[in-house]
Amino acid sequence: MNITEAAEEVLVNQLDIARQCIEERDRRIWELQKRVELLEGMLNRLAAQRSGVPAPQPQPDYKGAPRRWAVR
């Protein structure tokens, strides 16, 4: 391996690291945009309500909770 090949390899590695950083940044921006949209929707629903009582929210799934008794 000569100096030219080593320099090219270093540059390729630097470009790969830069690409990964940009992809990570773009993913974080996308996640933040989705959170902002969710919060805006929640604020709009809250502002539209006159009574001040929050709308019912869907219940979380409790799958994975083991049954500890047997039916006889």
CNS distance restraints for C-alpha pairs under 8 A (distance, minus, plus):
assign (resid   1 and name CA) (resid   5 and name CA) 6.10 0.50 0.50
assign (resid   1 and name CA) (resid   6 and name CA) 6.72 0.50 0.50
assign (resid   2 and name CA) (resid   6 and name CA) 6.36 0.50 0.50
assign (resid   3 and name CA) (resid   7 and name CA) 6.07 0.50 0.50
assign (resid   4 and name CA) (resid   8 and name CA) 6.19 0.50 0.50
assign (resid   5 and name CA) (resid   9 and name CA) 6.13 0.50 0.50
assign (resid   6 and name CA) (resid  10 and name CA) 6.24 0.50 0.50
assign (resid   7 and name CA) (resid  11 and name CA) 6.22 0.50 0.50
assign (resid   8 and name CA) (resid  12 and name CA) 6.09 0.50 0.50
assign (resid   9 and name CA) (resid  13 and name CA) 6.18 0.50 0.50
assign (resid  10 and name CA) (resid  14 and name CA) 6.16 0.50 0.50
assign (resid  11 and name CA) (resid  15 and name CA) 6.11 0.50 0.50
assign (resid  12 and name CA) (resid  16 and name CA) 6.17 0.50 0.50
assign (resid  13 and name CA) (resid  17 and name CA) 6.24 0.50 0.50
assign (resid  14 and name CA) (resid  18 and name CA) 6.16 0.50 0.50
assign (resid  15 and name CA) (resid  19 and name CA) 6.06 0.50 0.50
assign (resid  16 and name CA) (resid  20 and name CA) 6.21 0.50 0.50
assign (resid  17 and name CA) (resid  21 and name CA) 6.22 0.50 0.50
assign (resid  18 and name CA) (resid  22 and name CA) 6.22 0.50 0.50
assign (resid  19 and name CA) (resid  23 and name CA) 6.16 0.50 0.50
assign (resid  20 and name CA) (resid  24 and name CA) 6.11 0.50 0.50
assign (resid  21 and name CA) (resid  25 and name CA) 6.11 0.50 0.50
assign (resid  22 and name CA) (resid  26 and name CA) 6.07 0.50 0.50
assign (resid  23 and name CA) (resid  27 and name CA) 6.13 0.50 0.50
assign (resid  24 and name CA) (resid  28 and name CA) 6.23 0.50 0.50
assign (resid  25 and name CA) (resid  29 and name CA) 6.16 0.50 0.50
assign (resid  26 and name CA) (resid  30 and name CA) 6.13 0.50 0.50
assign (resid  27 and name CA) (resid  31 and name CA) 6.23 0.50 0.50
assign (resid  28 and name CA) (resid  32 and name CA) 6.14 0.50 0.50
assign (resid  29 and name CA) (resid  33 and name CA) 6.12 0.50 0.50
assign (resid  30 and name CA) (resid  34 and name CA) 6.32 0.50 0.50
assign (resid  31 and name CA) (resid  35 and name CA) 6.31 0.50 0.50
assign (resid  32 and name CA) (resid  36 and name CA) 6.13 0.50 0.50
assign (resid  33 and name CA) (resid  37 and name CA) 6.19 0.50 0.50
assign (resid  34 and name CA) (resid  38 and name CA) 6.20 0.50 0.50
assign (resid  35 and name CA) (resid  39 and name CA) 6.12 0.50 0.50
assign (resid  36 and name CA) (resid  40 and name CA) 5.98 0.50 0.50
assign (resid  37 and name CA) (resid  41 and name CA) 6.15 0.50 0.50
assign (resid  38 and name CA) (resid  42 and name CA) 6.26 0.50 0.50
assign (resid  39 and name CA) (resid  43 and name CA) 6.09 0.50 0.50
assign (resid  40 and name CA) (resid  44 and name CA) 6.03 0.50 0.50
assign (resid  41 and name CA) (resid  45 and name CA) 6.15 0.50 0.50
assign (resid  42 and name CA) (resid  46 and name CA) 6.13 0.50 0.50
assign (resid  43 and name CA) (resid  47 and name CA) 6.02 0.50 0.50
assign (resid  44 and name CA) (resid  48 and name CA) 6.07 0.50 0.50
assign (resid  45 and name CA) (resid  49 and name CA) 6.39 0.50 0.50
assign (resid  46 and name CA) (resid  52 and name CA) 7.32 0.50 0.50
assign (resid  46 and name CA) (resid  54 and name CA) 6.87 0.50 0.50
assign (resid  49 and name CA) (resid  53 and name CA) 7.51 0.50 0.50
assign (resid  49 and name CA) (resid  54 and name CA) 7.93 0.50 0.50
